[in-house]
Amino acid sequence: MLGWATLFRVLDLVLYALVVGICFHLFIRLYEEPHLKRVFGKEYEDYCVQVGRWLPRPRRRRST
């Protein structure tokens, strides 16, 4: 959507993409994550600590 908005220079598509992004975020936070916590428990919580929600986390350098 953001690519189309840039290509066609349409501000309405940017606003639409923003609304869709907010809806996805709310669905994930309010429904999907609590459901996965109920189903998988501690294993899912450990996974969440290691993995970023939307973007991968940078790797830490190992000290030698």
C-alpha positions as CSV (number, residue, x, y, z in Angstrom):
1,M,0.0,0.0,0.0
2,L,2.8,2.4,0.8
3,G,4.5,1.5,-2.5
4,W,1.3,2.3,-4.4
5,A,0.9,5.6,-2.4
6,T,4.4,6.6,-3.4
7,L,4.1,5.5,-7.0
8,F,0.7,7.2,-7.6
9,R,1.4,10.1,-5.1
10,V,-2.0,9.6,-3.4
11,L,-2.2,10.8,0.3
12,D,-5.4,8.8,0.8
13,L,-3.5,5.5,0.3
14,V,-1.0,6.6,3.0
15,L,-3.9,7.2,5.4
16,Y,-5.5,3.9,4.4
17,A,-2.3,2.1,5.0
18,L,-1.9,3.7,8.4
19,V,-5.4,2.6,9.4
20,V,-4.8,-0.9,8.2
21,G,-1.5,-1.1,10.0
22,I,-3.2,0.1,13.3
23,C,-5.9,-2.5,12.9
24,F,-3.3,-5.3,12.3
25,H,-1.4,-4.2,15.4
26,L,-4.5,-4.1,17.6
27,F,-5.6,-7.5,16.4
28,I,-2.2,-9.0,17.1
29,R,-1.9,-7.4,20.6
30,L,-5.5,-7.8,21.8
31,Y,-6.4,-11.3,20.3
32,E,-3.6,-13.3,18.8
33,E,-0.8,-12.8,21.4
34,P,-3.1,-13.6,24.4
35,H,-4.5,-16.6,22.6
36,L,-1.0,-17.9,21.9
37,K,0.0,-17.4,25.5
38,R,-3.0,-19.4,26.7
39,V,-2.2,-22.2,24.2
40,F,1.6,-22.4,24.5
41,G,2.3,-20.8,27.9
42,K,5.9,-20.3,29.0
43,E,7.3,-21.6,25.6
44,Y,5.5,-18.7,23.8
45,E,6.7,-16.2,26.4
46,D,10.3,-17.3,25.9
47,Y,9.9,-17.0,22.2
48,C,8.6,-13.4,22.6
49,V,11.6,-12.5,24.6
50,Q,13.9,-13.7,21.8
51,V,12.0,-12.4,18.7
52,G,10.9,-8.9,17.9
53,R,7.2,-8.4,17.2
54,W,7.5,-6.5,13.9
55,L,11.2,-6.2,13.1
56,P,14.1,-8.6,13.8
57,R,16.3,-7.6,16.7
58,P,19.9,-7.0,16.0
59,R,22.3,-9.7,17.1
60,R,24.5,-9.0,20.1
61,R,28.2,-9.4,19.5
62,R,29.8,-12.2,21.5
63,S,32.7,-11.2,23.6
64,T,35.8,-13.4,23.0
